[in-house]
């Protein structure tokens, strides 16, 4: 079971993530979009979207450092465990609260604004559910494991992080995740499920960058109205022939 959960399932999800994006880009280029609903409502969107996206940048940055940077590297530059723990907890809580608040506003907007709700697909609902579950579990791990020390202190940099790097190096060590607290295990499984769903949702827009706008020619707009342009505009009281 440990091999299935921490070797087979992650590699299946990673394969679906890569192949799914290739398939989506190859056969559904016109569907590669955020499905923007700004035209329907923008007041809540102006609040929820920045909270969610800027908070998510902090969450992703924290995960990159926590999972990919070995503890020996941070120790080599003088970052002690206490300093790293403080920065990780404070920064992680702030970023997590921003993401959670933004996501709550976006879900409320999507549920209460009629046109936005009508434009919501079934995959949108599934994506929101897995995204919310991953965020809540991640914050619970921070609160329970690092602040409240529920079940004893667990250093994920000596367990989960090592397993993740071994997974990427195609030399997986499933026993490390098998020994992790249940909260970290659920968080990892939900995250991998979200990666498997990613290519089939609006999340594909993460890999889109408008680089073509830097080199494309200007778009010239011309009117077909003969009264505009170089012609003198007709006065409102002139008689129409």
N, C-alpha and C positions, 0 to 999 in steps of 0.2 A: 504493500500500500504506500509506503514512503517513496519508493521508486516511481510509482504511478503518479502520486500527487506532486512530487518535487523534481521529477525528471520528464516523464512522459507528457503530463498536462502542460507545463510551461513551454516545452518545445513545440507542441501542437499549436498552442495559442500564438507563439512567435511566428510559426509557419503561416498560419492563417492571416496574421497581421501583414506579413510581407507579400504573400501571394495575393491576398485580398486587395491590397492597394494597387498592385500591378493590374489586376483584373478590372478594378473600378476605373482606373485611369485609361485603360485600353478600351473598354466597352461602354463607359458611362461618363465621358468627359463633361457633357452638359449637366450631369447631376453632381459634379464635383463642386459643391457650393455650400455656403453656410445656410442657405434657405432663409435669407434675411427677412425679418418681419418688421423692420423699422418703419415702413410706410404705414403699418396698422396702428402702431403705438410707439412713442419714443420717450415719454417722460420717465417711466420705470426703467426703460432700457438704458437711458443715460446714467442711471444710478447703479443698476445691477451689473451691467456689462463691465464697466471699469473695475468694480470691486472684485468680480469673479476673475477677470483676466490678469490683473496685476497681482492679486493674491495667488493665482495659479503659477505665475512666474516664480514667486518665492517658494512655493511648494515644490515645483520641479527642480529649482536650484538646490534646495535643501536635500532632495532625494539624490541628485547627482553627486553632491559632496558626500553625503552619508553612505551611499552604496558603492560608489566607484573609487573614492579616495581612501586608501588604507590608513589605518590609525597611525602607522609608523611614519607616514608622510607628514601628517599634521604635527606629530610630536617632533619631527626633525626641524620644523620651522618655529618651534617654541610654543605651540598651542597645547596646553595641558588638557587633561581629561575634564577638569572642572570648568575651564573656560569654554571648551567645545560643548560641553553639556549645557551650560548656561545659554550660550548663543543658539544652540539647536532648539532648546525648549522655548525660549522667548520668541525667537524668529519663527519657529514652527507654529506656535500658538497664534501669533499675529497673522501669519499668512493663511493658516487654516480658518481662522475666524472671518477673514476677508472673503475667502472662497465660499465658505458656508453662507455668509450673509448675501453675497452676490447670487449664489445659486438659489437661495430661498426666494429672493426678489424675482429672479428670472422664471422660476417655476410658478410663483404666484401670478406673475404677469401672463404666463402662457395659459394658466387655468382660468383666469378671470376676464381676460380680454377676448371677446368672441371671435373676431377674425384670426387672431393669433392661435387660439385653441383649434379653430377649424383647419389651420395650416399645419397642425402638429401631427406627425405620423406615428405609427406604432413603434417604429425603431427609435424615434425621439424619446418616447416614454421609457422604453427599455434602457436607453443610454443614460437618461437622467437618473433612473433608479440605481444603476450600477455606479455611476459617478458619485451620487450622494452617499451610497454605502461605502465606497472606498474612502471618501473624505471623512466620514464619521468614524470609521474604524481607525484611520490614521490618527485622528485627534484623540480617540480613546486610548490608543497605545501610548501617545505622548503623556496624557493625563494620568492614566493608571500606572504605566510603567516607570515614568520619569519623575512625576510629581507626587503621586500617592503611594508609589511602590507597592501596588497591589500584587500579591503573589511573589514579592521579593523583587529586587532590582535586576533587570535584564539588560545587558549591554548588546544591543543589536549589531554593533560594529564588529563584535567578535563572533557573531552567529549568522544573522540574516545577510549582512553585507558580504561576508566571506562566501556564503553560499551563492549569492547573486553573481559575484565575480567569477566563481568557479563555473556557474551556469553559462555565462557569456564566453568563457574560455573553452567551452565544450568538455569540461572535466567536472561534471556536477558532483556535489557532495550532499546528497539528500539528508544525511543524518543531522546536518546542522539545522535545517528547517524543522526536522522532526522533533528536535529538542527545544524549539522556540515556543513561547507562550501562544495560546490559541488565538489571541487577538492579532498577533503578527501573521499567523498562518492564514486566518480569514482575510486579512488585508491583502496578502500576497495573492491568494486565489481570486479574490474579487478584482484586483488590479489586472491579473492576467486575463480574466474573462472580459474585462473592459477592452484590453488590447485586441482580443479576438473579434469583438464587436466593432471596433474602431473603423475598419474600412467600409462598413456598410451603414455608417451614420454620417451626420453633418460634421463630425470631428475631423474628416479628411481635410478640411480647410486649414488645419494647422500646417500642412505641408505646402501651402500655396503662398507664393510671394509675388506681388505685382511688379516683377522686374522688367517686364515688357514696356511698362509705362515710361521707363527711363530712356528708351531708344525709339519709341514709336513716333511717327510724324504727327504734326498738329492736325486736329480735325477742324475743317473749315465748314461753318454753317452758313447757308445762304437761304434767304427767304424767297418765297414764290409770290409774295404780295407785291404787285406793281406799285402800290402806293408808298412803299418803304424803300429804303436804300438811298439812291441819289434823287428820287422824286420828292417834290414838296408835298408834305402830308395834306390831305384834303380837309378843309374846314368843315366843321360839323353842320353848318347852315347852308353849305353849297348844295344846289339842286342836283339830284342824280338824274342823268340823261336816260 
